[in-house]
Amino acid sequence: MSDEVTLLVKTELQYDYDVTTPVIGGGTGTGIAATLDAKSLLTSYYISGTQVLATYQTLDSNGDASPGWTKEDTNFPTTETPLTLRTASVNNSNVDVVAVGSKNNDVWILTTGGRFPMWVKYQNKVGGQLVDVQPAYDAAGNLRIAVVLFTVGSAHLLYLVDPTTGTWTPDQGVHVSTLGVHDFVVSADFASTVDNSNFGYLIAGDGVTNDNTGAAVPGIITVTGGKRISAKRVVATGNFTSVSSVALPYPNALPLIFAVEAQTQLGVYFQAQANGTFTRVNLFGTTKIQKIQSVLRKSNDGVSAASTWVEVFALDATGNILHIESDMTQDPVLVATGLYTISKWRDVAFIAKGMAGLFLASTADGLAILLAVGQDRTLQQWVQDPASTDWSSQTLAVPDSSGKSAVGKKTVYYVEVSAFDVNNVPKSGLTATIYGVQYANINVNGRPAMIDPIRSVTANTNPMGKISLTYDAPDSLAAPTVSIWVEGMPLDIRTDVQGSGDIQKKLKNITSDDLANATNQETGKPLLVNVDPTLRGELVTALTGVMAVIDPEDQTPTNAAVSNIADVHGASKALSRRFIHPKTKSHVAATRSRFSRSLGHIRGPGGKAVHIKFRHAGTHHANLKSLIVAKHMTSAEAQKAKADIRAFGFPSLDFSFGDVFNAIKDGIYTVVDVVVDGIKDAASALITLVKDAATFIWEGTCNFVRQAFEVVGAIFEKVKVFFQDLFAWLAFLLDWDDIKHSAETFKSLLTGFQQEGSTWVSTTLPQATDSFFQSCKSGLTAQFDTAKAYMNGVSLNSYDSSAKPPGNALAATGASGSDQPQLDDLPSTAMWLLNKILNAGGGDNGYSFLSNSLTALESFFASFEEAANTAGLSDDFNAAVTDFTHLFSSFSDRSAADGTAWDNILDATKHMVFVVLDLLETLVLVFEKACAEAFKFFAELLNAPIDLPIISPIFKFITGTDLTCINAVCYAFAIPFTLLYKLITGNKPFQNSNPLLHNSAAIRALAVQDELTVARGVLTLINAPLDAFQDLVGIAFDLINPISPGGNIRFLNIAGLLIPFINSALSYKSLDKGPIYITSWSIAVAAPSISLIWLCATGLRKGPRGHIVGQVILGLLGGGALGTAIWHAVDPEDSSGKTKAVITSQFFASLSNLAKPLRAVSQRAANPVTIIAVGVALPVIDLVSGIGAGSALIAAGTS
């Protein structure tokens, strides 16, 4: 059974752009806070002057390729000045409580989640100076608002504010009168069954207890809240500032407690002892700490068992963020009733530099997001993927719809996933769910998403049947692996997408010559400078060795873990190619059971190893003969190499792989040795590092392919090749000079076409119709069999390379389309700008013409509609459509369409061709009048703006032009056009002309005819999927959204009009060839002219395809085009293969419009089977028509 959907996946490293404004935070202390909602989306609240602002992530952005952040003013009262800010959130909800302490010593509360949230004031009527206020939800789900007040006598008192009545009441359980609060936490975690309390406090302050003399002693206590007599526990004595706690998932367990000691500035963990006391553990050694935060983490990669551990973050005195975690192999140990302890911590790692504050937010399922404030006050989000331990960072920035900010240029992986049905037709509107094999911030169809193994995002294939995935790659070749499920696939199946797959393949097979020839595409300089052949050879050994171990050859994801996988979905090898398009590379995408290891995991039995040594002064590798010395090894040899390194007695570092390479990137450690040994479904690594002249070793296991790129980066940096150099070597960089040349040529052709089109209507069209009706009518009956004989041996799949026809069906033409490059052969970057526009949000409601009155056009249009409707209701027309309905409806099965010979099509459409001769003649006069009037609006239509706020400044930045109809279409389609043209011919298009100097006539005159023919063929190929999409949704737009289609729909309507006009402008010289070519050209121009009339009359909102009158007219034009092709086949100018290819293209080109009345058939059909069959057949016919006609033209131009 054929798969219902197949995925063509392509990926490139490339540039992308956005327009953003950085979010500026409120600084350190209590002026900023963060929460995570039910979807794990971060919201940061911060004070900025007298404002309280919120910046939040959203999955419902405008599709602008900018980071998914939105900044809002919470409308804090302008008469107040906020001083402190804290937050609380309701678990698994989108409700936050924001508490602000004001300069007037009042408390203000904002509860989000409602439609119109407003600040509520709780006036301070008890006196005293407000120090801090903190909201929290107790164990019963009630909101508690705790306030610290400074009172006379240098005492701090804790008050509880009733959120219902606004009453301020001292919490009598916290009764130490001399208590000076330095920091505190209010939480349900400190509730106690001893006094049945629902919440409590962790307090660092003065006077928390008394010594033997009764004198007040500073320290840290936990104390229950809301009770007259509270349960109190002294954790430590001494002066402490910042405090933090981690609740443990055990009944009645006291949270783990952390703090910063005031005098020494040391970060301390209070380790519980069996006697109920606590021992101080200096987690960060002698490093001076400003602030400490902690969190309970969980890991679930969707395959192995979940694990739990504790992580602690600290901001040191110089602005570094430090990170330490508990040993993941050891759970907290119960040492006394309610007291658990962590006895083993891993080593301290550095995460970031130049920070001024940090704040942690976490979810119940273990995701933790670190919000850091830079010393420049920018806000940054840091996340460590619990599966791979890699760190991801993102500067909070909001889209700048005003365009005042500079357009940012960034390095990304751009992945295009195209969904096709069994007929190889692009499927728009399919539901797709994207999962992360690792944590990833990605952009899906222009919308931001945060995904990991348990968080996913849902999207729909865009109008061209595509899902666009963009991953930022700011400093590494690594890309997260994502899994995608698309409607039509079984629910237990995923297709893994490896964005870096092509580069992995390249590095795996790299040779010395490849490196010698590697060039920075932007500078033109060699990648490697002052690197001799010996060192080059060592680089090859190192690179291929690492990739062989971590990304082993021919190891597709296994499915052995699922017992019935072979029975249900086929064997593992076969499953990896299920739902995969034949042109998708196996190292880029593979299908698996959702329960199996992914393409992003290291796979295979192991056995390969590599040892890489780096020369470094003052180490055991100070005297290496080369900067790098590498050797491929067996596992046994690798074990010996590791043992030899351990024998040096270097101290070990115990932190995660992600922490290791994060520190390497920050320049804290330098790599000296790497030994990587492949083991079953993983890699064992030993890395020797140097820091401050001291040597360390790190040992651990790598589980993910992307971790190989960290080693690759270290290898290249040793020879002074940094990420930007690697990017400029490996990325797909568009040749904007050639693309702009094509786009501006298109614009010149369109600009000239207004006059050419008007001349055609007034002068050429009458001549064409006279020739057509006189010549065709007189001898078409006798000539029909001659045309059939001419097309003998040609079927619908003859020029379609995707259909893979057996043998060479077009040998007679001298060229076969089976080996011809198609759109599917282009890199993902080819459709990048087009997808960016299609995916963009925003837009506007049609267009109102300014320069001319529509009164005359509307009058002519009404007459034209009436005449066409009369023709469509005629018995002859309906009988003619009925004749070919059965055949064309059978094309809902592509295999039936592909094998259909042209003589069968001619038999089925013979009646239609004769009917056209009668009906078109009655329509010509009213068409001429309406068309002549519509061309008056052509120039204004070309320059009509497309309102896409964020895309507009990006478009202007990369093209130098405004986002108007003509610019959007010409530049978006110039990219695939230029790439495909160069792929076919080896030359850039229109190389003999300059659109800035030459008009449309000069451009054609300077071009070689074959070049124009190939250009027309390429444009026809590009227009084929657009044609298919417009048929799929032709009626839907009229029914679903008749008023406001939005800017991207306007773009689609305009593209469907302008691409055929450009094609016609390229072939304008054919009018000199005689009546056949005049008639053929006129019919080709008439179809988009119908769209021009319709779009002008409806303000660009509607085209002719969704209306029965439009379908009738297009069907008649298709019949006319077929009649002209028959006429040409009967009277060809010569017997060359080139001429036959041109004539064949005319036959193919007629099919798309000829089939348009089928939609009218489906609208009137009572049988739902007919409706479905027609709905599926129409886009198949469009693709067959476009690909066949385009490929035939290319064959003609290259033969």
PyMOL commands that set and color helices and strands:
alter all, ss='L'
color gray80, all
select helices_A, chain A and resi 188-190+501-508+512-517+533-550+565-569+572-575+635-646+657-665+705-718+723-730+736-790+801-803+811-813+817-819+823-825+828-839+855-872+875-892+894-898+902-942+951-959+965-985+1000-1006+1009-1040+1047-1066+1068-1073+1075-1097+1104-1106+1108-1130+1137-1154+1157-1164+1168-1198
alter helices_A, ss='H'
color red, helices_A
select strands_A, chain A and resi 6-22+32-36+42-48+51-57+69-73+82-89+96-102+107-111+119-122+129-137+143-151+155-161+168-170+180-187+200-210+216-224+232-237+240-246+256-261+267-272+278-282+289-299+307-316+321-325+333-336+339-341+349-352+355-362+368-374+379-384+391-395+397-399+407-420+431-436+440-444+447-451+456-460+466-472+481-486+493-498+589-593+608-614+628-634+652-653+670-679+682-691+694-702
alter strands_A, ss='S'
color yellow, strands_A
deselect
rebuild
show_as cartoon
